[in-house]
Amino acid sequence: MMNTTAIATVAVTTVVALLASIYTLVYLFSNQPRSVEPSEQVSSYYDYDSKTIKKAQLPQTPLHKSELKFSIVVPSYNETERIYVMLREALEYFAQNEDYSKEISTAKDAYEILIVDDGSRDGTFQYVLDLCRQDEFFAKVLSTTNGVIRCIQLSKNRGKGGAVRHGMLHARGEYILFADADGASKFADSGKLITSIQDKTESGKAAIAIGSRAHMVNTDAVVKRSLIRNILMYGLHTLVFIFGIRSIKDTQCGFKLFNRKSMLSIFPFLHTERWIFDVEILILGIRKNIDIHEVAISWHEVDGSKVDLARDSINMAIDLVVIRLAYLFGIYKDN
Ligand SMILES: *[C@@H]1O[C@H](CO)[C@@H](O)[C@H](O)[C@H]1NC(C)=O
């Protein structure tokens, strides 16, 4: 019969071995954003004065002070079919809200839309530049409101989180919205998001406003999704709940607004480049005690989602567990 010392030794060894293997697994599955190539530090835009496409260097490191009021970051992968509607809606909003063109600060532009082409293979980058050059409505609004659509091309696909991070770190706005290219959210609702964190921003505090679809769980827009999609979404929500974001109902909505201060506390530390990056953003926000406001927005399902549910839901589940444990083990750092 083993004595108690032997039993204790076996138990301790087992626990240590188990922890070491979990640590190794988390380490192996953890993500680090890839480094940025020089060509990705440059944006192209259509200049209405000289009628040519120009290139401009993006800010090399995140700016501490904003240069304009509002930046919109649009991660775009193969979006030639969908992005027109989204951009047009955004420009309609700017055409009707003269506030933005009046509030010119240090920059020449009043607002900027950053298209981060995530290594598309359908010509999204050129498509958007052509729109700026050829579409009369785009030309009229951009030149009269002093807005600019800047296109940035990632030389290799990074994943949606990587594209959003890249745009955020190179944006110049006081308010920076990340908005999906599919136009599922109503762009005019960005006004609601800004209003909800305006006080905080003006008093120099970090704040985030996120679009929420939680108020429409039982409406047509959601019920009409296929059964399998709803089941997988439900599974994902349950996992997110288990892994600790209980205070926020809709973590996945592609319509999130940051003021410069919250952008600076979150995006330099974001590790996840794939789909579940939204959750890491919110985990970072909670870790740093940043105010997060959920704002109900209009939303409708748009066809052509790039999420491959069968393959991606497993990756999402892995990334979700990895994020939580990587912060716990200190593999991910937040400062
Ligand atoms: C992106 O577009 C290219 C070219 O049209 C196509 O070959 C590829 O399958 C597309 N990828 C996705 C995920 O839609």
The ligand as an SDF file (V2000), in Angstrom:
LIG
                    3D

 14 14  0  0  0  0  0  0  0  0999 V2000
  -12.7810   35.7520  -53.4560 C   0  0  0  0  0  0  0  0  0  0  0  0
  -12.7970   36.0420  -54.8390 O   0  0  0  0  0  0  0  0  0  0  0  0
  -12.0140   35.1680  -55.6460 C   0  0  0  0  0  0  0  0  0  0  0  0
  -12.0550   35.6820  -57.0660 C   0  0  0  0  0  0  0  0  0  0  0  0
  -13.3540   36.0290  -57.4610 O   0  0  0  0  0  0  0  0  0  0  0  0
  -12.5330   33.7330  -55.4980 C   0  0  0  0  0  0  0  0  0  0  0  0
  -11.7100   32.8570  -56.2450 O   0  0  0  0  0  0  0  0  0  0  0  0
  -12.5160   33.3500  -54.0170 C   0  0  0  0  0  0  0  0  0  0  0  0
  -13.0740   32.0610  -53.8500 O   0  0  0  0  0  0  0  0  0  0  0  0
  -13.3030   34.3460  -53.2070 C   0  0  0  0  0  0  0  0  0  0  0  0
  -13.2290   33.9750  -51.7980 N   0  0  0  0  0  0  0  0  0  0  0  0
  -14.2790   33.9470  -50.9840 C   0  0  0  0  0  0  0  0  0  0  0  0
  -14.0600   33.4530  -49.5990 C   0  0  0  0  0  0  0  0  0  0  0  0
  -15.3890   34.3250  -51.3240 O   0  0  0  0  0  0  0  0  0  0  0  0
  1  2  1  0
  1 10  1  0
  2  3  1  0
  3  4  1  0
  3  6  1  0
  4  5  1  0
  6  7  1  0
  6  8  1  0
  8  9  1  0
  8 10  1  0
 10 11  1  0
 11 12  1  0
 12 13  1  0
 12 14  2  0
M  END
$$$$
